[in-house]
Amino acid sequence: MKRFVDGDEVDLDEAGAEVVRAGDRLMVRTPEGTFSAVAVSQGDAVLVSYKGRQYRVEKKSTRPRGAAAASSGQLLAPMPGQIVDVRVAEGEEVKKGQTLLVLEAMKTQQPFNAPFDGIVKNLGVAKGDQVIDGAILAVVEPA
C-alpha cells in the first residue's frame, strides 16, 4: 500500500510493520519490537505520533500542487500558518504578480501573487485566519 509520509512516497507493505488497533492507540509490530502510536485524522490526512516523531500520512493527492496549482489559478498554503494580510476582495481584477495575500508561517511572511491577469474568483481566507497545509487560499480566473 503506497502512501505519502511527510511528502515522500512510501510503500507501507515493504516496511515490514504490522499495525493493530488497541483501544485509542495503535500497536506497531516491527522486526525491532512492538511500539505504541497515536493517530488523528485531519481532513484527508492522518497525523501519526510514533516513537517520539510526528508524521503526516496521506493518499496521493489529486489536487494540483506548486507550479501546477499556480498555473490553474489556485493558491494553496504550502504549510500551516496565519493569514496576516489580505489585499484584494472576491471579484476584484488583478494583474500578474500583484500581491493578493500574505501568509505567516514559522516566523516568515510569504506573499501570494496573482499567477496571471484575472479576477479573484474565490477568496477563502480573511486576515487573522489560521490555515492548514494545502488549504485553498484563493482562486484567480484568467480575464
N, C-alpha and C positions, 0 to 999 in steps of 0.2 A: 504494500500500500504506500503510494508516494504522497507526501505532504510537504509543505514548506514550513521549515522551522527557522524562525528569525530570518526569513527571506531566502534561505538556501534549500534547494530541493533535496529531500532525504527519503530513502526507501526504508520505511519503518520495519518491514519484514526482515530486511537484511541486518538490522541492528542486533538481532539475537535476543530481543527482550519480549517478555510476556507481561501483559498488563491485566490485572484483575481488580474489579471494584470491591472495596471493603468499607461499606458504610459511606461516609462522606470523603473518604480518601481512596487513592489508588495504590495498589501494591505492584511494584515493578520488579519482576524477577529477571536477573541478568546473569551471565557467567560469573560476575564478580560478587553476586549476592542479591538479597531482596531489599528494596528500598521503598520508602513511602513517598507519595507525591500528592499534590493538590491541584485540581483542575477547575477553572472557572470559565464559563462561556462569556464571550464578548462579541456580539454580533455573529459574524460567520467564522470567527476565530475562537480558539481555546487558549487561554493563558495557563501555563503549567509551571508550578514551582517544584523543582526536583533537585535533590542533592545540593541545596543552597543556591541554585541558579533559577532564573525565570526565563521561560521560553514562550514564544507566540507560535502556535501551530495552526495552519490553515490549508484549505484546499487551494489548488491553483486558481488564481483569480481570473475572472473573465473581464474584470474592469480594466480599462487602459491605465497604464502607469507611466510616469515620467514623460518623455517626449511624445509618446503616443497619446497620452491624456491631453497634453497641451495642444497638440495639433487637432484634437477633436473638440477643443474648446473647454474641456473640463479642467478645473484647477483643483487638485487633490492635496490634502495635507500629507506631507511626507513623514510626519511623526506627530505624536500628541503635543498639544500646545494651547496657547491662548491667543485669540484674535485681539490685537492691540490697536488696530486702526482699520476702518472701512472708509474708502474714499469715493465710492460710487453707490448708485442705487439701482435696483432692478429696473430694467427698461432703458437705462441710460446708454447713449452711444459712447464707445470708447475707441481709442486709437492704439495700434500695435505698440507695445512697450509701456503703455500707461499703467501706473501702479493702481491696482484695484483694492488691495487689502494687504495687511501686514500680520504675519503670524510670529509669535514669540515662543521659541522652544529652546530649552537648555541655555537660557540667558542670551540667546542670539535672535535677532529680528530678521525675518525672511520676507521680503516683499514678493507679492504675486502680481505679475504684469499681464496685460492682455496679450495673448499669443498672436493676434491679428486684429485688424479693424473690425468692429462689430457692435453688437448690442448685448448688454448683460441680460441674459435670458432668465437666469436663476441666481439669486444671491442667498445662499443657505446659512449665512452667519451674520452676527452683529458684534460690535465692539464689546469685549469682555467675555464672549463665549469661549468655553473650553471645547476643544475638538479632539477626536481620536485619529490615529493613523489611518489614512485612506479616506477620510471624510471628504465629501464633495463640498468645497468652499464656495465655488461659483461656476457658472457655465456661461461662456461667451459664444454667441451665434454669429457667423460671418454676416457682414452687412450686405 
